[in-house]
């Protein structure tokens, strides 16, 4: 296994609000290795972005990191003085954001913004910083870097601005790059280009990437490892292949069920009923219990523990799941329900676990999935094309079929 670049252990970040303590990140642990793309996936409000800000120690007030360790190449960032953190941010650990316009300085040319990072972190002359900036602009696919160096952010398209953000993040030659929903604000064509670019840069530089997204399609194309976050906790972790072949946690399965597979054309998509619970106040049982079709008596009063490698997976895989269904402790097992099996993609899948989950068929009472509800929104045969104009008379030369 390659060396560990980032190791997060028992991280808790809480917000002390007038309404009470909001447990935005509540005891999460994961490792990211050199050259690895680690994807943190989940719905909005589940704590992904606060995790990213915690790693950089940039949690806004009234939030603060309550406990845990963040080891970057073995150095615990939570023990460093602020001065030491300033030297690391942008140098050893860098971040790109969802909306580049809010992260770029509107009154500085994009070239100077990138050169400033180089001058801040390396003892280089302005001339060298200028040359390295041109090379970075070229690497991230910005045409005519000599000319565009002197442009301001408002003169660039969304995709170009995101490329500038990536160049800025790379300028410090970081060991790990945090990408927080970097393609969400972009249209699908540009999104694909930015993902290709990130993958190519990651391979060329051997850099690790923490990729934060709500989009399983993006995860399937980028990640080596996947962690699913729900209500401030990681509820499942696996390598990409295992995760996509057979997700374990009921929440992960529901995420897959709500994807528009080809085979589901003409039929209703599954919704995950309810919403992520409020993170105010302490939790007693499973945080997914009020949305889970497989919940039984033990789920509401008893919090499920993290079960490491609950099934036979590839040697060395750092997988796990937080769910009573995979707990073989007698107290949990004796109360195991007979719940439904589920469908994932085109075929029905069994779980990777033999007990107690496997083979539980057609249960009734509290464990039965709710009957399908009428759709909230239906879309059929929607087509959106953007014209491409060319020439002096701006005639239409083709279409981007978004
Ligand atoms: Fe569902 Fe219970 Fe597992 Fe929570 S612990 S995900 S409620 S089965």
Boltz pocket constraint, residues with backbone or C-beta under 6 A from the ligand:
constraints:
  - pocket:
      binder: B
      contacts: [[A, 249], [A, 250], [A, 251], [A, 286], [A, 287], [A, 288], [A, 289], [A, 290], [A, 292], [A, 293], [A, 294], [A, 295], [A, 296], [A, 299], [A, 304], [A, 322], [A, 323], [A, 324], [A, 325]]
      max_distance: 6.0
